[in-house]
Amino acid sequence: MMKDDFTNGCDVKADVPDDQKGRHYDVFEEVAIFAQVLTHEGILKAVAGQVRFARARFGHYDLIDFVAVLIGYAVSGEPTLLAFYKRLAPFAGPFMALFGRNLLPHRSTLSRFLAALDQASVEALRTLFQKDLLARKPFPSPGGLFDRTGKQWFVVDVDGTKQAARQRALPQTESLPAPHRRFDQVCAPGYQGRKRGEVVRTRTVLLQANTHQFLGTFGGTGNGDYRNELRRAVQVTTSYATQLGLPTASILVRLDGLYGDAAPLLDVLSAGLGVIVRSRAYHLLALEVVQQRLLRAPDQVSTHPESGMTRALYDCQGVPLTPAGLEVRLVVATHGATTSSPAVGVERDGTVYELFVSTLPSPAFTASDVLDLYLHRGSFETVLADEDIEQDADRWYSHTPCGQEFAQILAQWIWNLRLELGQQLASTEPRTTEFAPALEAEPARKDKSTPAEKSAPSVIYGPPKFARPSFTGGFPGSAFTPQPDGTLLCPANHPLYPQERRPERDGSLRILYAARIGHCRSCPLRAQCQESSDTIKPRRVSAVVWPLESSPPTFSPAHTDALASPPRAPVPWKDWPRCDIRRRWLNVVRSETVGLTESFAMPTLSSTTLSSEAILTRAERAHWRLSWEQRLARNARPFDAPSLTVTLHGLPATFASSFGFDLRATA
C-alpha cells in the first residue's frame, strides 16, 4: 500500500487518554471516510433536503444531525448508545464537523427524536436508499446462476429475522392500573424462535444473493404483516431488475415455508418473477396428477452431503396451485419417518412428504437442482450473522416503530457502502462455483445375449404439428416458433415452457406448452391470443410429433426428453466473496495511521464587534416559524470555526480520486 496522505477538508484534534487513543482512532478513520464519501456523492445533501421532519420544541437540531449520530453508531459497533457516546466524547466537535455540523445532540435528544419520527420521514429515507442503491454499481455485474441450458438467473432472498424483548413480570390486580410497557408500540407477542423473551419484532430483509447487497428492510410488531411486507419486497425487486435492465422473468425469489401458501405466491407470480419456496399446502398431495406420479419410480435420489439425509424426488409438472388453474412445478421429496411428528413436512403411513413449489423450467433444472437451490438459502443466515456481529441492526434503537426502522435503513446503507468501498480499495474478481455437476449419460448395455436385454433403439420424430385455430380466432399453434432450448416463442416474444409429454395410442407424442401468467397479464396481444382478456389462465399450446423410420429428424431433439437426452451441462453459480471484501476494508481502515491537526482562523470583524447582548430579530421575538433552510442552518458549522483536517494514511491513490479525497505526496 502507498503511504500517501488524504484529506477531506475537515480536521480534528482532541485530548484522549493514552489507554483509549487507538480504540477511538480506528473508528474515527472509518467515520471520516464515510463522511467524505457521503458528501462527495451528494447523499448528505439529499438527506438534508428531501427527508424533512419537524416537531414542536425540536430545539436547534435538524434531522441531518441525528443521521450523522446514527451513522457513527452503526460504524462503531458499540452494543449500546451509552457506550457509543462515552467513546465519542473526546471527539464530539470534530465528529460533527466531518458532516458539516456544529454541536453533537445529547443521547436523550436522539431518543426523543427517534420516538417522534413519523412514517413519512421513514419512507422518504427509504426512497433515497433505494435510489442510491440502484444508481450505484460497485460490481461489474450482478453475478447470477446459470441453468443447464445456459440461461442466467438472478437470485434474491426474502426472509424475516426476529428480535425478542424481555419484560419484567408485573402484578395485575384490580387495585392497580394497567401496566405501561416501553415495548408496547414496537413489539407484540409472537413466535420467538431460539431467542428468549416475551414479545418480539420481525424484520423482513431482502438480499441480493450473488453480491450480498441488502435491497430493503420492512419491520413489524410480533410476527409482522408478512403479506404486505412480501408485496413491498416484490416492488423493490421489480424496480431493481428494471433499473439494471434485467428481465423480471430471470429474477428468482427464494422464500421459506411462511410464504408457502397460494395467496402469497400469487403476489410474486403476478409480478412475473420466478419463485422457489417450501410449500405447506399439503392438500396438493391428494391431486390426481400428483398421486399418479407418486405411483411411479422417483426421478432422482438426493443425499445431503452434511446431514446424510436421503430423499426420493418426484418431479410433478403442471400442478394446479389454485382451483382457478394456475399451474406450477411441484417437487415432492420423501423419506422414511424417524419420529412421530416430523419437524418439517407431513407424515403419512410412515413416510414424510416435503413439498417444494417452483417456476424453474425443466429440464434446465432437475428435481435435485431445485432442492439444492432451496437448501442453499442457508447462506442467507450467514450474512445475517455477519450483520449481527458488525452492526447488530436488530438491536433496539428506539421504542417506536418509525424510529427503529429509520435506524435499520441507515444500517443497511452502511453495509452496502462498506461493500463498495472494499471493492474500490482492492478490486475482487467474482467466484464461479459448480453449484451442481454435469449429468452423467446413461451407460449403454453391453450384454446383448437376449433381445430383452438389448438397448431400445432411439425413436426419431418428425416436425411438430400444432392444433388448428380455435373458434375464438386466437393465434394458432403454428404462430409459436420452436427454440433450441426446448421452448416456444410466442408472437409477443415470451417463452412457453414444456409442461407435459403424453404418449398417444397411435405412437405419437403430445407435448403441452404453457406460458407464465405474469407474461400473459401484461401482454398487449392478449386479446388476440386468448379467449378473453379477463381470463386468469396463461396461454397453452399443444404439439404432436410422429415417429419416423428412416428420414432424419427435422424437429429439434431438445424439445422433449423422449426425443433425446436432456441438457447435461453443469449449473454454475457466480458471486462475490461474502466476507473478504468487508473484512479487508475493515482491517485497512482500522489499522492505518490517522493524522489529526487543527488550525485556527483569524477572528473576523463581525466576531470582534459583536456586543455581549444578543440582538433578536422581529421573527425570533414573535416566534415565527422558521423555513427549512433556517432550521438546517441553526446547527451548521460556523464559517469562522477553526479549520479541521483529517489525514488518512495507507489508502491507494485510485481510491482517493474516486471519492474526491485530496492527495498529498509524502516526503
N, C-alpha and C positions, 0 to 999 in steps of 0.2 A: 504494500500500500504506500502511496505517496504521503509525505509529511507536509502537505500544504495546509494553509490556514484558510478558513472560510468564515465569512461574517455575513450576518443577515440584517445589519442596520440597527441592531439593538445590543446594548452592552450591560454587563452586570458586575457588581462587586458587593460582597456581603461577608460579614464576620461569622464564621461557622466553627463550632468546637472541633478540635483536631480529630476526635473519635468519630465524627459524623461527616467529615468532608467528602470522602469517597462515596459514601452512601447517598448523599444528596446530589453530587455532581453527575452520577451515572444516569439518573432520571432527568436532570435538568438539560443534559445534552439532547436527549431524545425529544423533550418538550420544545426546545429551541428549534430543532429541525422541523417538527410538526408545525410550529407556528409560522416558520418561513414558507413551508410548502403550502399551507392553507392560505397564507396571504398572497403568495405568488400566483396561485391558481384562482384567486378571487373567491374562494369559498367563504372566508370570514366576512367579506363584504356582502356576499349574497345572503348569508345567515342574518346579518345585522339589518339588511334592508327588506328581506322577504318574510322572515319569521318574527312577527311582531306580537308582543303581548304586554298589556298594561293592566294594572290593578290599583285599587285605592291604597294610599300610604305605601307606595312602592319604594320610596327613598330615591337616591340619586344613582342607583344602579340600573342597568338595562339588561336585556336578555343575553346579549353577547358576553357580558361579564360572567354570567353563570355558565355559559357554554365553555368558556376558557377554563373555569374551575373543573367542570366535568371531564374535559379532555385530559387535563393533568391528572385527575383522579383515576381515569381509566388507564393511562400510561404508567402510573406509579405502581399499580398492582397492590396497593395497600388494602388490607381487609376491611377497614372502617374509615369513615370520613374523619373521625377524630385523629387517627394515626396519620392520615394524609396531611391534615392541617399542621400537626406538630412537625412533620417532616418538611413542610413547605414554609414554616415560619421564618427562617433566615432569608428566604428568597421571595418574600411576598411581593415587594415592589418590583424587582426585576422580572418575576414571573408574569405579572400583569403587563409589564412593559413589552414583553415579547408579543403580546396580542394587541398592542397599541392602547392599552387601558391604564388606569392610574392606580386605584385602590382595590385591594382584594376584599370581596364580600366575606362577612363572617359566616361560619358554617351554619349558624342558626338562620341567617338570612337566606342562605341557599336552600335550607329545608323549607322555609316558608314560601320561597319562590316555586319549588317543585310541587308543594301542596296546592298552590293556587293556579297552576297551569291548566289551560283548557284544551279541549280536543282539537280545536282549530290550529293552535300552535304546534301540536304534535304532528298533525297531518301536513302542515307547511314544512316542518323539518323532514318528514318522511319523503315528501315530494322532492326536496333538494337532494336528499340522499340517493333516491332513485335516479334523478337526473345526472348527478355526478358519477354514479356507478355506470350508467350507460355511455357517458361521454368518455370514460377512461378505458384504455386498452393496455393494461400492464403486460399482457402476454401476447405474443404474435398471433395466436389462435386460441379458441376456447377448448381445444382438445376434443375428446369425444370417444365414442365406442363405435367400432366398425363391425357390421354383421358379416356373415359368411358370403354374402353377395357383394361386399364392398361398400354398402351404404353406410353413411356416417350418422350417428345418433348423439345427441347431447343430453346428458343426464342431469336432472335437478331433483334433489332430495327435499322432501317436506316432512317434518316431524315435530313433535312437541317435547319440550323439556319443562320439568316442574321444579318449583322451589317451595319447600314446606316451611311453615312458621309455627313455632311452639308458643303456647299461651298458658298463663297461669290458670289454675283451677280456682274459680271464684264461687263463693256461696250464692245461691239464688233462692231467696225466701220472699214472702210477701212483704216483709218489713224493709226490704232493700230494693232500691231502684234497679232497673235492668242494667247489666254491665255494659260498659263502653269499651270497645276494643280498638286498638290502634290499627289493626289489620282488617277492620270491617269493610273498608272500601276496596282494598286491593286484593283480598283473599276471600275464599269461601271453602266450605267442606268439599272434598273431592278425593279422587284416587291419589294416594301419596307415593306409590311405588316403593322404592327402598329407602326413602327419606323419612325421617321421624318428624312428626309434627301433628297438629290438629287441623290446620287449614292450609290450603295450597294455592298457588297461582301457576297457570300454564302459559307457556310462551311458545308459539308456533314459529319455527325457524325455517328459512329457505336457504339452501346451499347449492352452489354450482359444483357438482361432484368432481369435475375434472380440474378446475382452477382453485377450488376450495375458497371461493369468494362467497360472502354472505349476500343474499339478494333482498332480504327483508326480515322483519320480525313483527309479530302481532301477538299481544298478550290479552289474557282474560282471567277473571276470577274463577276459582275452583278448577274444573276440568276445561273451562273455556268454551266458547261457541265455535266448535271445530268446523261446522258447515260454513259459516260466514268467513272464518279465517282461511278456509281452503279456497273459497271463491276469490278472496283478495290475493291469495298466493297464485292462483291461476292468472289473474290480471297482471300481476308483476311478471310472471314467467312469460306471458304472451308479449308484453312490452319489451322484455329483454330480448326475446327472439326477433321481434320486428326491428328493433334498433340495430341488431347485429346482422340483419339480413338473412336470418335463418328461417327456413320453413317451419311453421308450428308443428307439422306432422313429424318432423325429425326430433322434436323435444320429447324426451321420455321422463315422465314424472314417477318417482318411486314413492309409494305410500305404505304405511303399515296397516295392520288389521283394523284400526279405528275407522278408517275410510273404506272398509271392505264391503259396505252395503251398496245397493244400486243407486240410491239417491245421491250420495257424494260423488260416485263415479260419473254420473250423468253430468255433473258440473264440469268435470275435467274433459270428458269426451265431447261435450257440446262446444268446447273451445278448439277442437281439432288437435289436442295434444295426445301423445301416446302415454300409456299408463301401464304400470305393473304393480300389483297390490295383492296382499294376502287377504282372501275373501273369507267372510264369516257367514255368507249366505249358503248354509249347508242344505237348504231345500233344493239347490241345483243338482244334488246327487240323485234326486228322485226323477229327474227328467229322463225321457226315453233315450235321447241321444247319448247321455252320459252312462246310463245303465248298459246300453248295448256296447259301448266302448270298454266298460269295465269287465265285460264277459270275455274279452279277447286278451291276448298276451300284452304286457306293458311295452311301451315304445322304448324305454330306456330304464336302466337301474343306476341310481346315483348313490355314491358313498361319500359322505363328508370327510375331508382329509383330516380334520382335527377331532371331531366328536366320534367319528366312525359310524354314524347312523346311516343305514342303508334304506333308501326309499325307492319304491317302484313307481315310475312316472307314466301316467296315461294322458296323452295329448288329445283333447276334445276340441274340435273346430266347430265354429258356428253355433255356439251355445247361446240361447236367448237369455239375456240378463234380466229383461223385464217382459211382462206379458205383451207389451207393445211390439216386441220383436227386435230390440236392439241386441245384436249378436256380438259376442266376444270370444276370445280364445281362453279355454279353461284347462289348466294343468292340474290333474289330481295326483297327489303324492300319497302313497300308502306305506305303512309299516306296521309291524306287529305291536300290539298294546302291551306295555310293561307294567302299567298301573291302571287302577280302576277309573281314574279321571285324569286324562292327559292334560298337560298344561296348554298345549296348542293343538287345535284340531278337534274332531269329534270321533268318538269311539263307537263302532258298530260291529257286533259279532266278533270281537277280539281283534279288529283291525282299526287303526287310526287313519282317518282321512284328512288331509290338508288340501285346501283349495287355493290356487293362485290364478287370478284373473289378469289377462294381459291383452294388449292390442298388437304385440310384436308379431310380424308375419312369419309364417312357416313356408319353406324350410330355411329361411335366413337365420332363424333362431330355433334350435332344437328345444325339446322339453327340458333337457338338462341345462341348457343355456338360460332359459327363463328362471329356473330355480336358483342357479348360481348367481344370476344377476340380482335377484331379490335378496338373497342372503348377503350379498355384497353391501347391502345397506349398513352393515355393521361398521363400515369405515366412517359413517356419519357420527357415530358415538365417539370415535377417537378425536374428531375435530371439536366436538362439544367439550370433551375432556380437556383438550388443549386450551380452549377458550376459558374454561373454569380456572385453569392454572395461571394463565397470563393476565386475564382481565376479570374473571368472575362476573360475567354480565348478569347472572341471575341473583346476585346479592341485592339487598334492599337499599335502594337509593332513596325511596320515598314511600309513604304510606297512602299514596293516592295513585290510581291507575295511570293518569296522564304523566305525572312526574316520573313514575317507574319506566314507562315506555319511552319517554323523551330521552332518558339517560341510556337506555338499552340501544336505541337507534344510534346514538353517538358512539357507543362501544363497538357496534358492528362497523361503523365508519372507520374507527381506528384500526380494527383488524384488517380491513381491505387496504388501507393506506400502508400498513406495515408490509403486506404482501407486495405492493407496488414499489415501495422504497427498497425492499430487499432485492427485488428483481432488477431495479435500476442500479443498485450498488454492485451486484455481481450477477450478470445475466446467467440464468439457468436454462438448460435445454430440457425439453419435455421428455418424459419417460414413456416408452412403449412396452406394455406388458401383454403377454399372450394370455388373455383372460380365459379363453377356452381353446384347447388344442384342436388341430385339424382332425376331421373324422377319418377313421380308417376304412378303406374299401373292404367290402365283404370278400373273404377268401374264396377262391374258386375250388370246386370239389375235384379232388384228384382220383378218387375211386370211381371208375366207370364200368364196373363189372356188371351191374344190373341197370336196366333202363330207369328204374325208380330212383336210383341214386345219381343219375346224370343231372347236370345243371340244366335248368329250364332255359330254352332259347329266349333271347330278348325279343320283345314284341315291338314291331315298328309300326308307328301310327302315321296316318296321313294328316293333311291340313285340317284345322278345326272348322266345324260347321256350326254357325250360330243360328239361334231361333229367329224366325221372321218377325217383322214389326208387329207389336200388339195392336189391339183395337184402339188404344189411346193415341196412337200416332207418334209415340216416342222414338228415340234413336234406336235403330236395330242393333243387334249384336255385332254386325259387321262394321259398325262405326267405331268399335273399340279395338285399338291396334295392339297386337301381342308384342311384348317387350322381352329382351334377352334374359331378364331376371325372373321370368315366370309370371309377370303381372300383365294386366291390360291397361292401356292408356285411353281414358275417355276423351270425348271432344273438348272438354274443358281442361285437359292436361292434368287430371288427377288419376292416381293409380287405383286399380281394382285388384284385390288380392285373392288368390285361390282359397276357398273355404272348405270345399268338399269335393271328393272324387268318388263317383259311384259307378261300378261296373254294370253295364246293361246286359240283358239276356242274350242279345244278338252278338256279343263280343265287343261292342263299342264301349267307350269310356266317357262318361259325362262329368264335366268339370264345372263347378259353380264358383263364380267370382262375385265379390261384394266390395263396394266402396266403403269409405268411412263416413259416418253420419255427419261429422264436422265439415267434411268437404261438400257434401250434398246440401246442407242447410244454407250455406253462404254462396252456392254456385249460381251465377246469373243465368245458366241454361237449365235450371232445374225444371221449370215449367215445360220445356221442350223434351225433357229426358224422362220424367216420371209421370205417373198418372195425375198427381196433384201436387201443388207447391206446399200443401199443408201436411203431407204425409211425414211421419216420423221415422220411416224406414229408409235405409240407404239403397242406392241402385244396385241391382243384381243382374248378372249376365250368365247365361248358360251356354256352354260349348260342348259339342260332341266330336270325338275323334274316333276314326275307324282304323282297324289294323290292316296293314299291307303285308303282302307276302314277299315281293321281290323288289319293288321300287324303293329308292332311298327316301327317308323321311323328309318331308318339307315343313313339318311342324317342329319348332324348336324343342328339343328334349327337356329344356329347363322348365317347361310349363307344367310338368306334373312329375310326381315321384314315380308313377308307374311307367313312365317312358324311359327314364334314365335315372342314374343316381343323383341325389340332391347335392347342393353345394357342400364341399368338404373343406373349404378354406378355414383357417383358424379365426378366432374372434379377438382382434387386438383392442387393447384399452390404452388410450393416450391421455396422460395427465401430467401435472407438475408436482414436485415434491411437496408433501403436506407440511413438514416441519423445517426442512433445511433452509428454506427461503427466509422464514421469520426468525429462526434462531441465529442464522448467520448475521442478520441485520441487528438483532439484539446484542449479540456478542461484540460487534464492532462499535456500535454507538455507546455501549456501556463500559467499554474498556479503553477508549481513546482519551486523549488529554483535552480538557476544556479550559480555555483561557478567558478569564473574566477581568475586564477593565472598566474603569469609569472615568469619564471626563466631564467636568463641569463647564457649563456655558457662562459667559459673562452676563451679569444682570442687565436686563434691558431697561429702557427709560420708563416703560409702563410699570414695571415691577418695583422700581425705586420711588416712584412718585405716588404710589397708592397710599392713601391715608389708612390709619388703623380702623376707622369706622367704615363698615360695609355700606355701600350705596345700593339701594334696591330700585328696580325699575317699577313702573306702574303695573306691568303684567305680573311681576312677582308679588307685589303687595296685594293685588286683587285676587291672587291665586288663580290666574287664568291657566287654562290647560296648555301644556307645552306641546309643540309639534314633535313628530318622531325624530327629526334632526336635532332638536333641542334636547330631547331626552337622551339621545345617543351621545351627545357632546358633554353631558354632565360629568361622566367618569372617564372621558377620553384623556389620554396622557397630554399634559400641557406642552405647548411648543417650547417654552423656556426651561423645560426639565433637563437634567443632565443627560448627555448623550451616553447611551448604554450600548456596549458592544460585546458580543459573544464570539469567541474564536474557537472553531472546531478543528481538530487535527485528525489526520488519518483518513479523510474521505477523498475518493478519486475526483479528478477534475471534470470528468464527464458527468458525474452525479451533480456536481456543483452547478454546471451550466444548465442542466435540465430543470432545476428548480430555482434559478435566479440567485444563487449564492455568489458573493463577491470572492474572487480568488486572489490570494496573496502568495507571492513567491517566498520561499524560505531562503535563508542565508546560505 
